[in-house]
Amino acid sequence: MTVVIDPSFDPVPSLGRSAEVRIASATDVEVAPVRAIFVAKEGELPEVGLSREALAAAGFTSGKNQTLVLPGEQLRVLVGVGEGITTAAALRDAVAAFTRAANESGALAVDLTGVVGADLSALDAAIATTEGALLARYRFDALKSDPKTVALESLLIGVATSDEAAAKQGVERAQILARTAGIARDLANTPPRHLSAEKFADVIERVAPDFGLKVEVFDRAALMELGCGGLLGVNAGSIEEPRMIKLSYQPADAEGHLALIGKGIMYDSGGISLKPSNAMHAAMKFDMMGAAAVFSSMTALRELGVKTAVTGWLMCTDNMPSGSATKLGDVLTIRGGKTVEVKNTDAEGRLVMADGLVLATEEQQRPDAIVDIATLTGAAMMALGTRTAAMLANNDSIAAQLEAAANTTDENIWRFPLDHRYRDQLKSNTADLSNIGGQYAGVILAGLFLNEFVDGLPWGHLDIAGTMQAESDDLWRSVGSTGFGARLLVEFAAAFEAPAGA
């Protein structure tokens, strides 16, 4: 069957978009055509020509991220900040709320002179402001014949003269981070027919060298030679070839080596263990978000001057039912020789990740740590909802560094225990391991499975199944793929310190 796909379609339109972000004075912001005015619940009211009583009568009570647009020659958008802005996360949210309220405007302005202070530096405030605006205005409209979203063309940020240098540094960093998240969102939002594993590899081969990354692509024949039975077993039911994509970032005089493994299930039907609902199937184009996060994060490393060498392993295939698909009870041999009995073909992510984890441990320059990221378990969503990802680790230093990166980007994670008392549930009568355990502790069991393949190296695991998408616009999280984990991995790599004894 021939399906017509626009040959001009670009899966990473964010690379072609940029808004001018400029540091200016508070006076410049004051006369800008569209500007934000932050309003706290208490204290002196900004000069807006209205009393608090009048604002309350209009329904504006200064609650966090509440907005009220005041029309006129100059469009002023009041943004409630509750008790005040004291964190970068609060400022990012407030600016995102402003950006959405002013959604018909391509030029925005924000004054930070009343925000920067003891609690929030000019650097961090500029980062949060730039990210809040750019991420909130993100849209995936590459397949729309008549896009409606107004592009953000310029953002004016007002600071004191003494803060200009720090604010400019913050803007530069934030533009890179926002682009990183945009690339991850683009890739995950792309429909599966438009972005197979092979096409994903083609995109990376085209784009990655521009960011100083070396690319190696492994097709089915190469994967067979490597003995990657997990990836090949998941791919067995598909007419599309699998791809493993290895990315290498090697700075001069590297200080340590980090391996990142990303799950790239381009579409997950569940295989023979078919997923039960249309809604679940419709979301499964996002099942490659781990691989998207690894790739997009690595595009930022050179520009941010990251000193750690980073190797990325993207394990890519779709998971389809057919006469050739892996069956329940089949045994797959993972790279390195461990065998796994497949008791559920919808627990496929851990199978492809296992091959990547083993390959990472075999590198001539052994990594000081391994971090994997995957839309792995529905159990993570059931436990933590859609705003917090699950994290497991076999090393406290890696866990702490991941938590610090998550706090910086406001991508919340929660550490689960790697409780080895559940390990017996992964036993198999016919193989070394089963790919699922019992009915409960699904997040922990998935982590225990992956831990079997890291050869004792310091390791952390991010399960982003719950956080992979937003069903509607939510502050700086735009509808569709959230790009969760892309900025987090950048911050983790930028601040990475090899654990003691690694």
HUFENKA-V71478 format. One line per field, one symbol per residue. ss: DSSP state (h for helix, s for strand, l for the rest). psi: psi as a letter, one per 40 degrees, with the letter a starting at -180 (. if undefined). Layout:
ss: ???
psi: ???
//
This chain:
ss: llllllllllllhhhhlllssssslhhhhhlllssssssllllllllllllhhhhhhlllllllllssssllllsssssslllllllhhhhhhhhhhhhhhlllllsssssllllllllllhhhhhhhhhhhhhhhlllllllllllllllllsssssllhhhhhhhhhhhhhhhhhhhhhhhhhhhhhlllllllhhhhhhhhhhhhhhhllssssslhhhhhhhllhhhhhhhlllllllssssssslllllllsssssssssssslllllllllhhhhhhhhhhhhhhhhhhhhhllllllllllssssssssssslllllllllllssslllllssslllllllhhhhhhhhhhhhhlllllllsssssslllhhhhhhhlllssssssllhhhhhhhhhhhhhhllssssllllhhhhhhhllllllsslllllllhhhhhhhhhhlllllllssssslllllsslllsllsllssllllhhhhhhhhhllllllll
psi: hhhhhheehhegdddehiihhhhaidddddeidhiihhhidiahhigeeiiddddddeeheeiheiihhhiadhhhhhhhebeiheiddddddddddddddfeehehiihhededhaddhidddddddddddddddeiigedehdgidhhihdihhhhiideedddddddddddddddddddddddddehiddegidddddddddddddeefhhhhhhaddddddefgddddddedeiehiihhhhhhhgihfigihhhhhhhghdhheeadghieidddddeeeeeedddddddddeeedddefhehhhhhhhhhiihihadeihiheihihiheeiihhheheefddddddddddddddeidghidihhihigdhddddddeaeehiihiiehdddddddddddddefghihhihgheeeddeeiieeidiieibadifddddddddddeeefeihiihhhfddediheihgbehiiaheehddddddddddehhhihe.
//
